[in-house]
């Protein structure tokens, strides 16, 4: 009994040391005494550590922010979250709709502008102001394509501006690739008297035309014949006979395969190429017709040579309008738009016309200067004219070794010279590309209708003249220099 009692006595202090209830009196003893056991010291250090961990100075900053964010998130109710997300979605939709509306308004403006241009074009009142942007090209930029042995008489450019078709006094027709300058097809001419067996022309070719879709090519010659070719392959399709004189003018009505032809027999004939059929004949000129042109309306315009008249033929109404103004033979004519046209004559003048006025709106006399001895000067004949459709830019050619470009005034009320391009020889044919990027001149040593003069130093060929534009900003000008 006594042993067990003493054991309990010894265990009691151990229990007391570990117990929490005895922590108070032990600490008091520790404060007054020095050199006590290490257990109380450990408890003191542990207590101090607990205090330092809870102190404000050593508390990290990040957890507090995180805690505040968590509190904010926690504070947002489901309804508020739904409202916030809905607002964000609506803002996003609004932004998208505004952007879409801007794009649509831009497209609408483009479409409206295009429709307005088409309406003006149909009315014949469209005039794009391009002349002020043009600058003369360098001589090194003008290309010469050679292939014909005799003077070029006529040429056309395909609607896609990729090919040139040319014809000459050698009775050949050549198809050229504009980019490379190479011949793609050659339709050889035949000797006189081989008309029955030769597929092609056996006399000087005076005129040619290509349909607006690039499908058909038509050519007319001194033997009163019109030949129809497949433009892509240069395959012969039809031969139209009916004119009693050389065929001097051809033109397809734009957007159709209706062909108008003019002849030295003073008549105009209408053909349907799709049907390989003749339609009708129109009479009115008093002399050989020297030129013809047409656009999309069911009408054509003609130059009457020495009867000194220009006529507008209204096919459907079977009527004609007669215009007078030149003092000499009117040798060439070209429509600028449905209401305006340009003509050139052997009196050296170039005239600008409206279908609503009987007299020219403007005439430039001696447009290409004069030649001959003093006191016997004669003006250079205007052998060809061309117009960049629906614009204010036209060109004329003679045999003074210059292609002259002109600017039409506002509402076609005047003609001002822009600049001239040196091209030696008789400029028998001129054509602008559809895009307005270049001008093509058919040149020969002789005039296309005769052999009155001969310029030996000239080369029979095709000149491709680039139409350069002024740079839009000064930086481009510096780079070009």
C-alpha positions as CSV (number, residue, x, y, z in Angstrom):
1,X,0.0,0.0,0.0
2,X,2.7,2.4,1.0
3,X,4.7,1.6,-2.1
4,X,1.8,2.3,-4.4
5,X,1.1,5.5,-2.5
6,X,4.7,6.8,-3.0
7,X,4.6,6.0,-6.7
8,X,1.5,8.1,-7.0
9,X,3.3,10.9,-5.3
10,X,6.1,10.8,-7.8
11,X,3.7,10.7,-10.8
12,X,1.7,13.6,-9.6
13,X,4.4,16.2,-10.5
14,X,4.9,14.8,-14.0
15,X,1.2,15.1,-14.6
16,X,1.2,18.6,-13.2
17,X,4.0,19.6,-15.6
18,X,2.1,18.6,-18.6
19,X,-1.3,19.9,-17.5
20,X,-2.6,23.3,-18.5
21,X,-4.2,24.1,-15.2
22,X,-0.7,24.2,-13.6
23,X,0.8,26.5,-16.1
24,X,0.0,29.7,-14.1
25,X,1.8,28.9,-10.8
26,X,4.8,27.4,-12.6
27,X,5.3,30.7,-14.6
28,X,5.3,32.7,-11.4
29,X,8.0,30.5,-10.0
30,X,10.0,31.0,-13.2
31,X,10.0,34.8,-13.0
32,X,11.6,34.9,-9.5
33,X,14.0,32.0,-9.8
34,X,17.1,31.7,-11.9
35,X,18.5,28.3,-13.2
36,X,15.2,26.4,-13.1
37,X,14.5,23.5,-15.5
38,X,14.3,24.0,-19.3
39,X,10.7,23.0,-19.6
40,X,9.2,26.3,-18.5
41,X,11.6,28.2,-20.9
42,X,10.4,26.2,-23.8
43,X,6.8,27.0,-23.0
44,X,7.7,30.7,-22.8
45,X,9.4,30.6,-26.2
46,X,6.3,28.8,-27.7
47,X,4.1,31.4,-26.2
48,X,6.2,34.2,-27.7
49,X,6.1,32.6,-31.1
50,X,2.4,32.5,-31.1
51,X,2.3,36.2,-30.3
52,X,4.7,37.1,-33.1
53,X,2.8,35.0,-35.7
54,X,-0.4,37.0,-34.9
55,X,1.3,40.4,-34.9
56,X,0.2,42.9,-37.6
57,X,3.7,43.9,-38.7
58,X,4.6,40.4,-40.0
59,X,1.3,39.6,-41.6
60,X,1.6,39.2,-45.4
61,X,-0.2,41.6,-47.8
62,X,-1.4,39.2,-50.4
63,X,-3.7,37.1,-48.3
64,X,-5.6,40.2,-47.2
65,X,-6.3,41.2,-50.8
66,X,-7.3,37.7,-51.7
67,X,-9.6,37.8,-48.7
68,X,-11.1,41.1,-49.8
69,X,-11.7,39.7,-53.3
70,X,-13.3,36.6,-51.9
71,X,-15.5,38.8,-49.8
72,X,-16.6,40.8,-52.9
73,X,-17.3,37.7,-54.9
74,X,-19.2,36.4,-52.1
75,X,-21.1,39.6,-51.8
76,X,-22.4,39.4,-55.5
77,X,-25.7,37.6,-55.7
78,X,-26.7,35.4,-58.5
79,X,-29.2,38.0,-59.8
80,X,-26.5,40.6,-59.9
81,X,-24.1,38.3,-61.7
82,X,-26.8,37.6,-64.3
83,X,-27.4,41.3,-64.8
84,X,-23.7,42.1,-65.1
85,X,-23.2,39.3,-67.8
86,X,-26.3,40.5,-69.6
87,X,-24.9,44.0,-69.8
88,X,-21.6,42.8,-71.1
89,X,-23.4,40.7,-73.8
90,X,-25.5,43.7,-74.8
91,X,-22.5,45.9,-75.1
92,X,-20.8,43.3,-77.3
93,X,-23.8,43.0,-79.5
94,X,-24.0,46.8,-79.8
95,X,-20.4,47.0,-80.8
96,X,-20.8,44.3,-83.4
97,X,-24.0,45.9,-84.8
98,X,-22.3,49.3,-85.1
99,X,-19.3,47.8,-87.0
100,X,-21.7,45.9,-89.3
101,X,-23.7,49.1,-89.9
102,X,-20.5,51.0,-90.9
103,X,-19.6,48.2,-93.3
104,X,-23.1,48.1,-94.8
105,X,-23.2,51.9,-95.2
106,X,-19.8,51.8,-96.9
107,X,-21.1,49.0,-99.3
108,X,-24.3,50.9,-99.8
109,X,-22.4,54.0,-100.8
110,X,-20.3,52.0,-103.2
111,X,-23.4,50.4,-104.8
112,X,-25.2,53.7,-105.0
113,X,-22.1,55.3,-106.7
114,X,-21.9,52.4,-109.2
115,X,-25.6,52.6,-110.0
116,X,-25.4,56.4,-110.4
117,X,-22.5,55.9,-112.8
118,X,-24.5,53.4,-114.8
119,X,-27.5,55.7,-115.1
120,X,-25.2,58.6,-116.2
121,X,-23.5,56.2,-118.7
122,X,-26.9,55.2,-120.2
123,X,-27.9,58.8,-120.4
124,X,-24.6,59.6,-122.1
125,X,-23.7,62.2,-119.4
126,X,-20.9,60.3,-117.5
127,X,-17.6,62.1,-117.7
128,X,-14.8,60.8,-115.5
129,X,-12.1,63.4,-115.1
130,X,-8.9,61.5,-115.8
131,X,-7.0,63.9,-118.1
132,X,-5.5,66.0,-115.2
133,X,-3.8,62.9,-113.8
134,X,-2.0,61.9,-117.0
135,X,1.7,62.6,-117.6
136,X,3.7,61.9,-120.8
137,X,5.5,58.6,-120.8
138,X,9.3,58.2,-121.4
139,X,10.4,57.2,-124.8
140,X,11.9,54.1,-123.4
141,X,8.6,52.9,-122.0
142,X,6.9,52.8,-125.4
143,X,7.0,49.4,-127.0
144,X,7.0,48.6,-130.7
145,X,5.5,45.3,-132.0
146,X,6.6,44.4,-135.5
147,X,5.1,41.7,-137.7
148,X,3.3,43.3,-140.7
149,X,5.3,44.0,-143.9
150,X,3.0,46.8,-145.0
151,X,1.3,49.8,-143.2
152,X,-1.1,49.0,-140.4
153,X,-4.6,50.1,-141.3
154,X,-6.7,49.1,-138.3
155,X,-6.6,47.4,-134.9
156,X,-8.7,46.5,-131.9
157,X,-8.0,45.6,-128.3
158,X,-9.8,42.7,-126.6
159,X,-12.3,43.7,-123.8
160,X,-10.1,42.2,-121.2
161,X,-7.1,44.2,-122.4
162,X,-4.9,41.1,-122.9
163,X,-4.8,40.9,-126.7
164,X,-4.4,43.2,-129.8
165,X,-5.8,42.2,-133.2
166,X,-4.1,44.1,-136.1
167,X,-4.6,44.2,-139.8
168,X,-2.7,45.8,-142.6
169,X,-2.4,46.4,-146.4
170,X,-0.6,43.1,-146.6
171,X,-4.0,41.4,-145.9
172,X,-2.6,39.7,-142.8
173,X,-4.4,39.6,-139.4
174,X,-2.2,39.1,-136.4
175,X,-3.3,38.4,-132.8
176,X,-0.8,39.7,-130.2
177,X,-0.3,39.1,-126.5
178,X,0.1,42.5,-124.9
179,X,2.1,41.5,-121.9
180,X,4.8,39.6,-123.7
181,X,4.5,41.3,-127.1
182,X,4.5,38.0,-128.9
183,X,2.4,36.8,-131.9
184,X,-0.3,34.3,-130.9
185,X,-2.0,33.7,-134.2
186,X,-1.4,34.9,-137.8
187,X,-4.1,34.7,-140.5
188,X,-2.2,35.0,-143.8
189,X,-3.5,37.1,-146.6
190,X,-4.0,35.7,-150.1
191,X,-3.0,36.8,-153.6
192,X,-5.4,38.7,-155.8
193,X,-7.6,36.3,-157.7
194,X,-7.5,33.5,-155.1
195,X,-10.7,34.6,-153.3
196,X,-12.5,31.3,-154.1
197,X,-10.0,29.0,-152.5
198,X,-8.2,31.2,-149.9
199,X,-9.6,31.4,-146.3
200,X,-8.9,35.0,-145.5
201,X,-8.6,38.4,-147.1
202,X,-7.0,39.0,-150.5
203,X,-7.3,42.8,-150.5
204,X,-6.3,45.6,-148.1
205,X,-8.2,45.3,-144.8
206,X,-9.7,48.7,-143.9
207,X,-11.5,48.1,-140.7
208,X,-12.1,45.6,-137.8
209,X,-14.3,45.2,-134.7
210,X,-14.6,42.9,-131.7
211,X,-17.7,42.0,-129.8
212,X,-18.0,43.3,-126.2
213,X,-17.8,39.7,-124.8
214,X,-14.7,39.0,-126.9
215,X,-16.3,36.2,-128.9
216,X,-16.4,37.4,-132.4
217,X,-13.9,39.4,-134.5
218,X,-15.1,41.1,-137.7
219,X,-12.9,42.4,-140.5
220,X,-13.8,44.4,-143.7
221,X,-11.7,44.8,-146.9
222,X,-11.4,46.5,-150.3
223,X,-13.1,43.5,-151.9
224,X,-16.5,44.5,-150.3
225,X,-16.3,41.5,-148.0
226,X,-16.9,41.1,-144.2
227,X,-15.2,38.2,-142.5
228,X,-16.3,36.9,-139.1
229,X,-13.7,35.0,-137.0
230,X,-13.7,33.3,-133.6
231,X,-11.5,35.7,-131.6
232,X,-10.0,33.1,-129.3
233,X,-8.8,30.7,-131.9
234,X,-8.9,32.9,-135.0
235,X,-11.0,30.3,-136.8
236,X,-13.0,31.5,-139.8
237,X,-16.8,31.4,-139.2
238,X,-18.7,33.4,-141.8
239,X,-18.4,35.6,-144.8
240,X,-20.9,38.5,-145.3
241,X,-21.4,39.8,-148.8
242,X,-23.8,42.5,-149.9
243,X,-21.8,45.8,-150.0
244,X,-21.1,47.2,-153.4
245,X,-18.0,49.1,-152.3
246,X,-15.0,48.7,-150.0
247,X,-16.1,48.1,-146.3
248,X,-14.7,51.1,-144.4
249,X,-16.3,50.8,-140.9
250,X,-17.4,48.0,-138.6
251,X,-18.8,48.1,-135.0
252,X,-20.6,45.6,-132.7
253,X,-23.4,47.0,-130.6
254,X,-22.2,46.7,-127.0
255,X,-23.7,43.8,-125.1
256,X,-25.0,42.1,-128.3
257,X,-23.8,40.4,-131.4
258,X,-25.5,42.9,-133.8
259,X,-22.9,44.2,-136.3
260,X,-23.1,47.5,-138.1
261,X,-21.1,48.0,-141.3
262,X,-20.4,51.1,-143.4
263,X,-19.1,51.2,-147.0
264,X,-17.9,53.4,-149.8
265,X,-21.2,52.5,-151.5
266,X,-22.7,55.1,-149.1
267,X,-24.8,52.5,-147.2
268,X,-25.0,51.1,-143.7
269,X,-26.0,47.5,-143.2
270,X,-27.1,45.7,-140.0
271,X,-26.2,42.0,-139.5
272,X,-27.0,39.4,-136.8
273,X,-23.8,37.4,-136.3
274,X,-25.3,34.8,-134.1
275,X,-27.8,33.9,-136.8
276,X,-25.4,34.5,-139.6
277,X,-28.0,36.8,-141.1
278,X,-28.5,40.1,-142.9
279,X,-31.0,42.4,-141.2
280,X,-31.4,45.7,-143.1
281,X,-29.8,48.5,-145.1
282,X,-29.8,52.3,-144.3
283,X,-29.2,55.1,-146.9
284,X,-28.5,58.8,-146.5
285,X,-24.9,59.8,-147.1
286,X,-24.0,61.5,-150.3
287,X,-20.4,60.3,-150.5
288,X,-18.3,57.3,-149.4
289,X,-18.6,56.6,-145.7
290,X,-15.1,56.7,-144.0
291,X,-15.8,55.7,-140.4
292,X,-18.5,54.2,-138.1
293,X,-18.9,53.6,-134.3
294,X,-21.5,52.5,-131.9
295,X,-22.1,51.8,-128.1
296,X,-24.9,50.1,-126.3
297,X,-27.9,52.0,-127.7
298,X,-29.5,50.8,-130.9
299,X,-27.9,53.4,-133.0
300,X,-24.6,54.2,-134.7
301,X,-22.7,57.2,-135.9
302,X,-20.9,57.6,-139.2
303,X,-18.5,60.0,-140.9
304,X,-19.5,60.8,-144.5
305,X,-16.2,61.8,-146.0
306,X,-16.5,64.5,-148.7
307,X,-20.2,65.1,-148.0
308,X,-18.9,66.8,-144.8
309,X,-21.6,65.4,-142.6
310,X,-21.7,63.4,-139.4
311,X,-24.9,61.3,-139.0
312,X,-26.5,59.5,-136.1
313,X,-28.6,56.6,-137.2
314,X,-31.5,55.6,-135.0
315,X,-32.0,52.0,-136.1
316,X,-35.3,51.2,-134.4
317,X,-37.0,54.5,-135.4
318,X,-35.5,54.3,-138.9
319,X,-34.4,57.9,-138.7
320,X,-31.2,59.9,-138.9
321,X,-29.7,63.1,-137.5
322,X,-27.4,65.1,-139.7
323,X,-24.6,67.3,-138.4
324,X,-22.3,69.7,-140.3
325,X,-19.1,71.5,-139.2
326,X,-15.9,70.4,-141.0
327,X,-14.6,72.1,-144.1
328,X,-12.9,69.0,-145.5
329,X,-13.4,65.3,-145.8
330,X,-14.3,63.7,-142.4
331,X,-12.1,60.7,-142.2
332,X,-12.6,59.3,-138.7
333,X,-15.1,59.2,-135.9
334,X,-15.3,57.8,-132.4
335,X,-18.0,58.0,-129.6
336,X,-16.9,59.2,-126.2
337,X,-20.2,58.3,-124.6
338,X,-23.8,57.9,-125.8
339,X,-24.2,61.6,-126.3
340,X,-20.8,62.9,-127.4
341,X,-18.3,62.1,-130.1
342,X,-15.0,63.2,-131.6
343,X,-14.2,63.5,-135.3
344,X,-11.1,64.3,-137.4
345,X,-10.9,65.6,-141.0
346,X,-8.4,66.2,-143.8
347,X,-8.7,70.0,-143.2
348,X,-6.5,69.3,-140.1
349,X,-9.3,70.0,-137.6
350,X,-10.5,67.9,-134.6
351,X,-14.2,68.5,-133.5
352,X,-16.2,67.6,-130.4
353,X,-19.9,67.0,-130.9
354,X,-23.1,66.5,-128.9
355,X,-26.0,64.5,-130.5
356,X,-28.2,67.4,-129.3
357,X,-26.4,70.1,-131.3
358,X,-26.2,70.4,-135.1
359,X,-22.8,72.2,-134.9
360,X,-19.7,71.1,-133.1
361,X,-19.3,72.0,-129.4
362,X,-15.7,72.7,-130.0
363,X,-13.3,72.6,-133.0
364,X,-9.5,72.8,-133.0
365,X,-8.1,73.8,-136.4
366,X,-4.7,72.7,-137.6
367,X,-4.6,70.3,-134.6
368,X,-1.4,68.7,-135.9
369,X,0.2,71.8,-137.5
370,X,1.0,72.4,-141.2
371,X,3.6,71.2,-143.7
372,X,4.7,72.3,-147.1
373,X,6.6,75.3,-148.6
374,X,6.2,78.8,-147.3
375,X,2.9,80.2,-148.6
376,X,1.7,76.8,-149.7
377,X,1.3,75.2,-146.3
378,X,-1.3,72.6,-145.8
379,X,-2.6,71.2,-142.5
380,X,-1.6,67.6,-141.6
381,X,-4.6,65.4,-142.2
382,X,-6.1,63.9,-139.1
383,X,-6.1,60.2,-139.9
384,X,-7.4,58.7,-136.7
385,X,-9.1,59.6,-133.4
386,X,-9.7,57.7,-130.2
387,X,-11.7,58.3,-127.0
388,X,-11.4,56.8,-123.5
389,X,-15.0,55.9,-123.0
390,X,-17.0,58.0,-120.5
391,X,-14.0,60.2,-119.7
392,X,-12.5,63.6,-120.6
393,X,-9.6,62.2,-122.5
394,X,-9.3,61.8,-126.3
395,X,-6.4,61.3,-128.8
396,X,-5.7,62.1,-132.4
397,X,-3.1,61.0,-134.9
398,X,-1.7,62.3,-138.2
399,X,1.6,62.1,-140.1
400,X,3.5,64.8,-138.2
401,X,5.1,62.1,-136.1
402,X,3.0,62.9,-133.0
403,X,0.1,61.4,-131.2
404,X,-1.8,64.3,-129.6
405,X,-3.8,63.8,-126.4
406,X,-6.6,66.2,-125.6
407,X,-8.6,67.1,-122.5
408,X,-12.3,67.8,-123.0
409,X,-13.7,70.7,-120.9
410,X,-16.5,70.6,-118.4
411,X,-19.6,69.1,-120.1
412,X,-17.5,68.7,-123.3
413,X,-17.5,72.5,-123.9
414,X,-13.9,72.7,-125.1
415,X,-10.7,70.9,-126.2
416,X,-7.4,71.7,-124.6
417,X,-4.1,70.0,-125.7
418,X,-2.6,67.8,-122.9
419,X,0.7,66.6,-124.4
420,X,2.1,64.9,-127.5
421,X,3.9,61.6,-127.8
422,X,6.5,61.1,-130.6
423,X,5.5,58.3,-133.0
424,X,7.1,58.5,-136.5
425,X,4.9,57.7,-139.5
426,X,1.2,57.7,-140.4
427,X,-0.9,57.0,-137.3
428,X,-3.7,55.1,-139.1
429,X,-5.5,53.7,-136.1
430,X,-5.7,54.6,-132.4
431,X,-7.4,52.7,-129.5
432,X,-7.5,53.2,-125.8
433,X,-7.6,50.1,-123.5
434,X,-10.8,49.6,-121.5
435,X,-8.9,50.1,-118.3
436,X,-7.3,53.3,-119.5
437,X,-3.8,52.0,-118.7
438,X,-2.4,52.3,-122.2
439,X,-3.0,53.6,-125.7
440,X,-2.2,51.5,-128.9
441,X,-1.3,53.2,-132.2
442,X,-1.2,51.4,-135.6
443,X,1.5,53.0,-137.7
444,X,2.5,52.8,-141.3
445,X,4.7,54.5,-143.9
446,X,1.6,55.4,-145.9
447,X,-1.9,56.6,-145.2
448,X,-4.4,53.8,-144.8
449,X,-6.6,54.9,-147.7
450,X,-4.0,55.7,-150.3
451,X,-0.3,56.3,-151.2
452,X,-0.2,60.1,-151.4
453,X,3.0,60.3,-149.3
454,X,5.5,57.9,-148.0
455,X,7.6,58.3,-144.8
456,X,10.6,56.0,-145.4
457,X,12.0,56.4,-141.8
458,X,8.8,55.2,-140.3
459,X,8.3,51.6,-139.2
460,X,5.2,49.5,-140.0
461,X,4.1,48.3,-136.6
462,X,2.1,48.7,-133.4
463,X,3.1,51.1,-130.7
464,X,1.9,50.4,-127.1
465,X,2.0,53.6,-125.2
466,X,1.5,53.5,-121.4
467,X,-0.7,56.1,-119.8
468,X,1.1,57.2,-116.7
469,X,-0.6,58.8,-113.8
470,X,0.7,61.5,-111.5
471,X,1.8,60.1,-108.1
472,X,-0.9,60.6,-105.4
473,X,1.6,61.8,-102.8
474,X,5.1,63.5,-102.7
475,X,6.8,60.3,-101.3
476,X,5.8,58.4,-104.4
477,X,7.2,61.1,-106.5
478,X,10.5,60.9,-104.8
479,X,10.7,57.2,-105.2
480,X,9.8,57.5,-108.9
481,X,12.6,60.1,-109.4
